[in-house]
Amino acid sequence: DSVVVIDQYKVNAIKNNVFKSNLAYTEPLSKTLTLVLNYGLSLSNGRSDRKSFNQSVQGRYDLLDTEFSNDYQLDQIINSGGAIFNFKKGKNVLNAGSKFSGVNFKQEDLFNNMRYDRKFVNYMPQAMYQYNFSQQKNFRINYNGNTQQPSLEQIQPIRVNTDPLNITLGNPDLRPSFRSNMNASYSSYKVISSQSIYISGFYSFTKNPIVSDVTTDNTTGASTFRAINLSDKTPSNFSVYSSISRKILGTNMGLGFNMNGNTSYNLINSVQNQTKNMTYSPSININRYKDGKYNFYGYIGPQYTTTVASVQQAFNSNGWGAQGYFSGSVQLPGKFEITSDGEYTYRGKTQAFNESFKQFLWNATVSKKFFKAQNLRTSLQGFDLLNQNQGFNRSASNGNITQSSYRTIRRYFMFTVSWDFTKMGGGAATPAPQN
């Protein structure tokens, strides 16, 4: 382990201004075909003035550290336009088209008197097809793509020394990547039996992706990070979700299943690493309500997660978990209402982490409405009544499987008074003068 003390006084002044506008024009070309044209203009400018001062002999922090001080001025103009054709006939709905945006980017390093200009074009095609079997049953599939430009931080990072063991380097030779997204869904609902079926799927992939190249010094533990293009690999994401529900004895009961995963790449000390994540989540849910009386909803289900990195195959983060949630509200006499909700989370031990995590977050509210219109409400709310709230996260990226825990706001109470303005009054109408 290494410990580095940074004894500096830092002053940051950051300011951003953004203006956006958009115009759209629709032209019917026939009874079944319309054309939508749009144009947008976006202007943004900002300044990031970050100064670091070292301690002088007098004990004051007034010696400017020129290596880790920055003063950047950023100006950006984006002109965008596009055309979308919409076709609708019978049970068929189809639209297709594309949008383009031209970006003029200018950054000035006022501290070192340097200027960086960049111009690029973003391409955003889209298409959608929907077939309506009936008002309660349809199938839909769509596609959209977009150019992903490298960020300013990836091209020319701001020099900072707040984390000397992790240094980010710029790469001015980065090229844009292109991401394609596809999803499809099928839904059906039977009114008499209150039976519903829903199936959806999503898949995306990225060509010429921008990934992280990490080099770690095993002696000092310091790492440098640089973004590069990876032309021979294609990162991807996918998800599949299905659910079926039916009303039984006045209660809506349903089963659901969700599966999602992703594959990502990066370089670790010049060795290409592949990280695969998968999550499987079946669930059961119930819902029962009566207008003006009560409403209850809840679901619960196990979860199994796998995380494997090719560079460190001996370590993984495969493990079980569980998720549950409930919410409910009851209307009481005297215009009182009680509402409550809770969420349960459990993450089991894995090969990488020999500890489990569980918590139950429970909130409740008592409220009362006033007046005939019931537009004045007072509420007493209690959050995290069991005082268990804690930040927790497990993730895998850049060949590292990490777990973080952090403190957050725990149990607290809040009293609120709210007034619902349902009308914007203009006063009584003035009668017309009579001759």
C-alpha positions as CSV (number, residue, x, y, z in Angstrom):
1,D,0.0,0.0,0.0
2,S,1.1,3.6,-0.7
3,V,0.1,6.8,1.0
4,V,0.6,10.2,-0.7
5,V,-0.2,13.5,1.1
6,I,-1.3,16.4,-1.2
7,D,-0.8,19.6,0.8
8,Q,-2.3,22.3,-1.4
9,Y,-4.9,25.0,-1.5
10,K,-7.3,24.6,-4.4
11,V,-9.7,27.1,-5.9
12,N,-12.2,26.1,-8.5
13,A,-14.5,28.4,-10.4
14,I,-16.7,26.7,-13.0
15,K,-19.4,28.4,-15.1
16,N,-21.6,27.0,-17.9
17,N,-24.3,28.6,-20.1
18,V,-26.5,26.6,-22.5
19,F,-29.1,27.7,-25.1
20,K,-31.2,25.1,-27.0
21,S,-34.0,25.5,-29.6
22,N,-35.9,23.2,-31.9
23,L,-38.3,23.8,-34.8
24,A,-40.5,21.0,-36.3
25,Y,-42.7,21.1,-39.4
26,T,-45.2,18.4,-40.4
27,E,-46.4,18.0,-44.0
28,P,-49.1,15.5,-45.0
29,L,-48.0,13.9,-48.3
30,S,-51.1,11.6,-48.6
31,K,-53.8,10.1,-46.5
32,T,-51.3,7.5,-45.2
33,L,-48.0,9.3,-45.4
34,T,-46.6,12.4,-43.6
35,L,-43.2,14.0,-43.5
36,V,-41.7,15.6,-40.3
37,L,-38.8,18.0,-40.7
38,N,-36.9,19.5,-37.8
39,Y,-34.0,21.8,-37.2
40,G,-32.3,22.6,-33.9
41,L,-29.7,25.0,-32.7
42,S,-27.7,24.6,-29.5
43,L,-25.1,27.1,-28.1
44,S,-23.0,26.4,-25.1
45,N,-20.1,28.1,-23.5
46,G,-18.3,27.6,-20.2
47,R,-15.2,28.3,-18.3
48,S,-13.3,26.1,-15.8
49,D,-10.7,27.9,-13.8
50,R,-8.9,25.5,-11.4
51,K,-5.9,26.8,-9.5
52,S,-3.6,25.0,-7.0
53,F,-1.4,26.7,-4.5
54,N,1.6,25.4,-2.6
55,Q,2.6,26.6,0.9
56,S,5.2,29.4,1.0
57,V,7.9,29.9,3.6
58,Q,5.6,32.3,5.4
59,G,3.0,29.5,5.9
60,R,0.5,31.0,3.4
61,Y,-0.7,29.0,0.4
62,D,0.2,31.6,-2.2
63,L,2.7,29.8,-4.5
64,L,0.9,28.9,-7.8
65,D,1.5,25.4,-8.9
66,T,1.6,25.8,-12.7
67,E,1.7,22.1,-13.4
68,F,-1.7,21.4,-11.8
69,S,-3.5,24.7,-12.5
70,N,-5.9,25.1,-15.5
71,D,-8.0,27.7,-17.0
72,Y,-10.2,26.5,-19.9
73,Q,-12.7,28.4,-22.1
74,L,-15.1,26.2,-24.0
75,D,-17.4,27.3,-26.9
76,Q,-19.6,24.9,-28.8
77,I,-22.2,25.3,-31.6
78,I,-24.4,22.4,-32.7
79,N,-26.7,22.6,-35.8
80,S,-29.0,19.7,-36.2
81,G,-31.6,18.7,-38.8
82,G,-33.5,15.7,-39.8
83,A,-36.4,14.1,-41.7
84,I,-38.8,11.4,-40.6
85,F,-41.4,9.7,-42.8
86,N,-44.5,8.3,-41.0
87,F,-46.8,5.8,-42.7
88,K,-50.0,4.5,-41.2
89,K,-52.5,2.2,-43.0
90,G,-54.9,-0.3,-41.5
91,K,-53.1,-2.2,-38.7
92,N,-49.6,-1.1,-39.9
93,V,-47.6,1.8,-38.6
94,L,-44.1,2.5,-40.0
95,N,-41.7,5.4,-39.6
96,A,-38.1,5.8,-40.8
97,G,-35.6,8.6,-41.2
98,S,-32.5,10.1,-39.8
99,K,-31.1,13.1,-38.0
100,F,-27.7,14.8,-38.5
101,S,-25.9,17.2,-36.3
102,G,-22.8,19.3,-37.1
103,V,-20.7,20.3,-34.1
104,N,-18.1,23.1,-34.0
105,F,-16.1,22.7,-30.8
106,K,-13.4,25.2,-29.6
107,Q,-11.5,25.0,-26.4
108,E,-8.9,27.5,-25.3
109,D,-6.3,26.8,-22.6
110,L,-6.0,30.3,-21.3
111,F,-3.3,29.4,-18.8
112,N,-0.9,28.0,-21.4
113,N,-2.2,30.1,-24.4
114,M,-3.2,27.0,-26.5
115,R,-6.2,26.4,-28.6
116,Y,-8.0,23.1,-29.6
117,D,-10.6,23.1,-32.4
118,R,-12.6,20.1,-33.5
119,K,-15.4,19.7,-36.0
120,F,-17.5,16.5,-36.4
121,V,-20.8,15.2,-37.7
122,N,-23.1,12.9,-35.7
123,Y,-25.4,10.5,-37.6
124,M,-28.6,9.2,-36.0
125,P,-30.8,6.9,-38.1
126,Q,-34.0,5.5,-36.8
127,A,-36.8,3.1,-37.9
128,M,-39.9,1.6,-36.3
129,Y,-42.6,-0.8,-37.3
130,Q,-45.8,-1.7,-35.3
131,Y,-48.6,-4.1,-36.1
132,N,-51.8,-3.7,-34.2
133,F,-53.7,-7.0,-34.0
134,S,-56.4,-5.2,-32.1
135,Q,-56.7,-2.3,-29.6
136,Q,-55.4,-4.6,-26.8
137,K,-52.7,-6.6,-28.8
138,N,-49.7,-5.3,-30.8
139,F,-46.2,-6.1,-31.9
140,R,-43.5,-3.5,-32.2
141,I,-39.9,-3.4,-33.4
142,N,-37.6,-0.5,-33.7
143,Y,-34.0,0.5,-34.4
144,N,-31.9,3.6,-33.7
145,G,-28.2,4.4,-34.0
146,N,-26.0,7.2,-33.0
147,T,-22.4,8.4,-33.3
148,Q,-20.6,8.6,-30.0
149,Q,-17.8,11.2,-30.0
150,P,-14.9,11.0,-27.6
151,S,-15.3,13.2,-24.6
152,L,-13.1,16.2,-23.9
153,E,-11.7,14.4,-20.8
154,Q,-10.6,11.5,-23.1
155,I,-8.9,13.7,-25.6
156,Q,-7.4,16.4,-23.4
157,P,-7.9,15.8,-19.7
158,I,-7.7,18.5,-17.1
159,R,-4.4,18.2,-15.1
160,V,-5.2,17.3,-11.5
161,N,-3.3,15.7,-8.7
162,T,-6.1,14.8,-6.3
163,D,-5.5,11.1,-7.0
164,P,-1.8,10.6,-7.8
165,L,-2.2,6.8,-7.9
166,N,-4.6,7.0,-10.8
167,I,-3.5,9.4,-13.6
168,T,-5.6,10.0,-16.8
169,L,-3.8,10.7,-20.0
170,G,-5.3,12.2,-23.2
171,N,-5.4,10.7,-26.6
172,P,-6.0,13.3,-29.4
173,D,-6.1,10.5,-32.1
174,L,-9.4,9.0,-30.8
175,R,-12.0,8.4,-33.5
176,P,-15.8,8.3,-32.9
177,S,-17.6,5.0,-32.3
178,F,-21.1,4.1,-33.5
179,R,-23.8,2.4,-31.3
180,S,-26.8,0.5,-32.7
181,N,-29.8,-0.3,-30.5
182,M,-32.6,-2.7,-31.4
183,N,-35.7,-3.7,-29.3
184,A,-38.9,-5.6,-29.9
185,S,-42.0,-6.1,-27.8
186,Y,-45.3,-7.9,-27.8
187,S,-48.2,-7.1,-25.5
188,S,-51.7,-8.6,-25.1
189,Y,-54.5,-7.7,-22.7
190,K,-57.9,-9.4,-22.3
191,V,-60.4,-7.1,-20.6
192,I,-62.9,-9.7,-19.4
193,S,-60.4,-11.9,-17.6
194,S,-57.9,-9.0,-16.9
195,Q,-55.2,-11.2,-18.3
196,S,-52.0,-9.6,-19.7
197,I,-48.9,-10.9,-21.5
198,Y,-45.9,-8.8,-22.2
199,I,-42.6,-9.8,-23.8
200,S,-39.7,-7.5,-24.7
201,G,-36.1,-7.8,-25.8
202,F,-33.3,-5.3,-26.3
203,Y,-29.9,-5.6,-27.9
204,S,-27.1,-3.1,-28.6
205,F,-23.6,-3.2,-29.9
206,T,-20.8,-0.7,-30.6
207,K,-18.5,-0.5,-33.5
208,N,-15.0,1.0,-33.1
209,P,-15.6,1.3,-29.4
210,I,-13.6,3.7,-27.1
211,V,-12.2,1.6,-24.2
212,S,-9.8,2.1,-21.4
213,D,-6.1,1.1,-21.6
214,V,-4.8,0.7,-18.0
215,T,-1.1,0.4,-17.2
216,T,-0.2,-0.4,-13.5
217,D,3.2,-0.2,-11.9
218,N,3.3,-3.3,-9.6
219,T,6.1,-1.6,-7.5
220,T,4.3,1.6,-6.7
221,G,0.7,0.6,-7.4
222,A,0.1,3.7,-9.5
223,S,-2.0,3.3,-12.6
224,T,-2.3,5.4,-15.8
225,F,-5.5,5.4,-17.8
226,R,-5.8,6.2,-21.5
227,A,-8.8,5.9,-23.9
228,I,-8.2,4.0,-27.2
229,N,-10.2,2.7,-30.1
230,L,-10.6,-1.1,-30.3
231,S,-11.4,-2.0,-33.8
232,D,-11.4,-5.8,-33.6
233,K,-14.0,-6.3,-30.8
234,T,-17.7,-5.3,-30.4
235,P,-19.0,-4.6,-26.9
236,S,-22.7,-5.5,-26.5
237,N,-25.6,-5.3,-24.1
238,F,-28.9,-7.2,-24.0
239,S,-32.0,-7.8,-21.9
240,V,-35.1,-10.0,-22.1
241,Y,-38.2,-9.4,-20.0
242,S,-41.5,-11.3,-19.9
243,S,-44.5,-11.2,-17.6
244,I,-47.9,-12.7,-17.4
245,S,-50.7,-11.6,-15.0
246,R,-54.3,-12.5,-14.3
247,K,-57.0,-11.5,-11.8
248,I,-57.8,-14.2,-9.3
249,L,-60.5,-13.6,-6.6
250,G,-60.3,-9.9,-7.2
251,T,-56.5,-9.8,-6.9
252,N,-54.1,-9.3,-9.8
253,M,-51.3,-11.9,-9.6
254,G,-48.4,-12.1,-12.0
255,L,-45.1,-13.8,-12.8
256,G,-42.1,-12.1,-14.3
257,F,-38.7,-13.0,-15.5
258,N,-35.8,-10.6,-16.4
259,M,-32.4,-11.5,-17.8
260,N,-29.8,-9.0,-18.8
261,G,-26.1,-9.0,-19.6
262,N,-23.2,-7.2,-21.2
263,T,-19.8,-7.8,-22.6
264,S,-17.1,-5.2,-22.4
265,Y,-13.4,-4.9,-23.2
266,N,-10.3,-3.1,-22.1
267,L,-6.5,-3.4,-22.0
268,I,-4.7,-4.2,-18.8
269,N,-0.9,-3.9,-19.0
270,S,-1.2,-4.4,-22.8
271,V,-3.3,-7.6,-22.4
272,Q,-6.8,-7.5,-23.8
273,N,-9.4,-8.3,-21.1
274,Q,-13.0,-9.3,-21.6
275,T,-15.6,-8.9,-18.8
276,K,-19.0,-10.6,-19.0
277,N,-21.9,-9.8,-16.6
278,M,-25.1,-11.7,-16.4
279,T,-28.2,-11.3,-14.1
280,Y,-31.2,-13.6,-13.8
281,S,-34.2,-12.3,-11.9
282,P,-37.6,-14.2,-11.7
283,S,-40.3,-12.5,-9.6
284,I,-43.9,-12.8,-8.4
285,N,-46.1,-9.8,-7.9
286,I,-49.6,-9.1,-6.6
287,N,-51.9,-6.0,-6.8
288,R,-55.3,-5.4,-5.2
289,Y,-57.2,-2.1,-5.1
290,K,-60.6,-0.6,-4.6
291,D,-61.3,2.9,-5.9
292,G,-61.4,5.4,-3.0
293,K,-60.6,2.7,-0.4
294,Y,-57.2,1.1,-0.7
295,N,-54.4,0.1,-3.1
296,F,-51.7,-2.5,-2.4
297,Y,-48.9,-3.7,-4.6
298,G,-45.8,-5.9,-4.0
299,Y,-43.3,-8.2,-5.6
300,I,-40.4,-10.4,-4.5
301,G,-37.9,-12.6,-6.2
302,P,-34.4,-14.1,-6.1
303,Q,-31.5,-12.9,-8.2
304,Y,-28.4,-14.6,-9.5
305,T,-25.5,-12.6,-10.9
306,T,-22.3,-13.8,-12.7
307,T,-19.3,-11.6,-13.4
308,V,-16.2,-13.1,-15.1
309,A,-13.0,-11.3,-16.3
310,S,-10.7,-13.1,-18.7
311,V,-7.5,-11.6,-17.3
312,Q,-8.3,-12.8,-13.7
313,Q,-10.2,-16.0,-14.2
314,A,-9.5,-17.2,-10.7
315,F,-11.7,-14.5,-9.3
316,N,-15.4,-13.9,-10.0
317,S,-18.4,-12.3,-8.4
318,N,-21.0,-15.0,-8.9
319,G,-23.6,-15.0,-6.2
320,W,-27.2,-15.0,-5.1
321,G,-29.3,-12.1,-4.1
322,A,-32.9,-11.1,-3.6
323,Q,-35.1,-8.1,-4.1
324,G,-38.6,-7.3,-2.7
325,Y,-40.8,-4.2,-2.7
326,F,-44.3,-3.3,-1.4
327,S,-46.4,-0.2,-1.4
328,G,-49.9,0.5,0.0
329,S,-52.4,3.2,0.8
330,V,-55.6,3.2,2.8
331,Q,-58.3,6.0,2.8
332,L,-59.6,6.6,6.3
333,P,-62.6,8.6,7.6
334,G,-62.1,12.3,8.2
335,K,-60.1,12.7,4.9
336,F,-57.1,10.9,6.5
337,E,-54.8,8.7,4.4
338,I,-52.0,6.3,5.4
339,T,-49.4,5.3,2.8
340,S,-46.4,3.1,3.2
341,D,-43.7,1.5,1.1
342,G,-40.7,-0.7,1.7
343,E,-37.8,-2.2,-0.2
344,Y,-35.7,-5.2,0.7
345,T,-32.2,-5.9,-0.8
346,Y,-29.9,-8.8,-0.2
347,R,-26.6,-9.6,-1.8
348,G,-24.9,-12.8,-0.9
349,K,-21.2,-13.7,-0.5
350,T,-19.1,-14.3,-3.6
351,Q,-15.6,-15.7,-4.4
352,A,-14.4,-12.1,-4.6
353,F,-16.2,-10.8,-1.5
354,N,-16.6,-12.9,1.6
355,E,-19.4,-10.8,3.1
356,S,-23.1,-10.4,2.5
357,F,-25.3,-7.3,2.5
358,K,-28.9,-6.9,3.4
359,Q,-31.2,-4.0,4.3
360,F,-34.9,-3.1,4.5
361,L,-35.9,0.5,3.9
362,W,-39.4,1.3,5.2
363,N,-41.2,4.6,4.7
364,A,-44.6,5.7,5.9
365,T,-46.8,8.8,5.7
366,V,-49.9,10.0,7.5
367,S,-51.8,12.8,5.7
368,K,-55.0,14.8,5.9
369,K,-56.9,16.7,3.3
370,F,-59.0,19.8,3.9
371,F,-61.8,21.7,2.2
372,K,-64.5,20.4,-0.2
373,A,-62.0,20.3,-3.1
374,Q,-59.5,18.5,-0.9
375,N,-56.7,20.7,-2.3
376,L,-55.0,21.5,1.0
377,R,-53.0,18.6,2.4
378,T,-50.8,18.2,5.5
379,S,-48.5,15.3,5.8
380,L,-46.1,13.7,8.3
381,Q,-43.6,11.5,6.6
382,G,-41.1,9.1,8.1
383,F,-38.2,7.8,6.0
384,D,-36.0,4.8,6.8
385,L,-38.0,4.0,9.9
386,L,-35.7,1.1,10.8
387,N,-32.6,3.2,10.4
388,Q,-30.9,0.8,8.0
389,N,-30.1,2.9,4.9
390,Q,-26.6,2.4,3.6
391,G,-25.0,2.9,0.3
392,F,-23.8,-0.3,-1.4
393,N,-22.6,-1.2,-4.9
394,R,-20.9,-4.1,-6.6
395,S,-19.6,-3.6,-10.1
396,A,-17.0,-4.9,-12.6
397,S,-15.1,-2.7,-15.1
398,N,-11.6,-2.4,-16.5
399,G,-10.8,-5.9,-15.2
400,N,-11.6,-4.9,-11.6
401,I,-14.4,-6.3,-9.5
402,T,-15.2,-3.7,-6.9
403,Q,-17.5,-3.4,-3.9
404,S,-18.2,0.0,-2.2
405,S,-20.1,0.9,0.9
406,Y,-20.7,4.4,2.0
407,R,-22.8,6.4,4.4
408,T,-26.0,8.2,3.4
409,I,-28.9,9.9,5.0
410,R,-30.7,7.6,7.4
411,R,-33.9,7.9,9.4
412,Y,-35.6,11.3,9.3
413,F,-39.0,12.9,9.5
414,M,-40.6,15.7,7.5
415,F,-43.8,17.7,7.9
416,T,-45.2,19.2,4.7
417,V,-48.1,21.5,3.8
418,S,-49.2,21.5,0.1
419,W,-51.8,23.5,-1.8
420,D,-53.0,22.2,-5.2
421,F,-53.8,25.1,-7.5
422,T,-56.2,23.5,-10.1
423,K,-57.3,26.8,-11.7
424,M,-55.4,29.8,-13.0
425,G,-57.8,32.5,-12.2
426,G,-58.3,35.4,-14.5
427,G,-61.1,37.0,-12.6
428,A,-64.7,37.3,-13.5
429,A,-65.5,38.0,-17.2
430,T,-66.3,41.6,-17.9
431,P,-69.8,42.0,-19.4
432,A,-69.9,43.5,-22.9
433,P,-71.2,47.1,-23.1
434,Q,-74.8,47.5,-24.2
435,N,-76.0,50.2,-26.5
